[in-house]
Amino acid sequence: MIKLMKYKRIFIIASVLILLFSAVVYAAVTPGSADDPLITLSYFNEKFDEKMEEFLEELKDYLEEKLDTDKEPEKSASATFELINIKAGSILVCGEGTEFIIRTGKMDAVASSSGGLSDVTSGENIAGGVPVPLNHHIVIPRNDGRGLNVLIGGAVMIRGEYDIIEE
């Protein structure tokens, strides 16, 4: 019985020593600690500097492209309505999304095989050859040659891409 207690005591002491030794070893080599970092500070600084330089170069290129003042805006496209005068016999060919309002003159619609002009004031489609009413907001849905045939010269407020073909 004494022998059994002696072995039991040795077993308990050995178990406690193994647990303490394991805890010390674990604490000594914990990944990410100051003694065993996941990455070194010099490696981090090197990679961070490289990525920051790449990012700043891309940002610089992007800003230069967006702020390039040497580019001239297209004369046939406008972000706001501009007032243009059109002579009789001319044809106004509009691009996709172009909007216009005839202020003076007399003009017929030029349609395409896909349809006419969208009159958003009256909510109607204006077929080719039909007079376009004054002071109606017209929208061109596609870039397929739609526009106006000018019978009597006048003024048109227009926003978007367009070409004037004078005959």
PyMOL commands that set and color helices and strands:
alter all, ss='L'
color gray80, all
select helices_A, chain A and resi 2-28+41-66
alter helices_A, ss='H'
color red, helices_A
select strands_A, chain A and resi 82-86+91-94+99-102+106-110+117-119+124-126+137-139+147-152+154-159+162-165
alter strands_A, ss='S'
color yellow, strands_A
deselect
rebuild
show_as cartoon
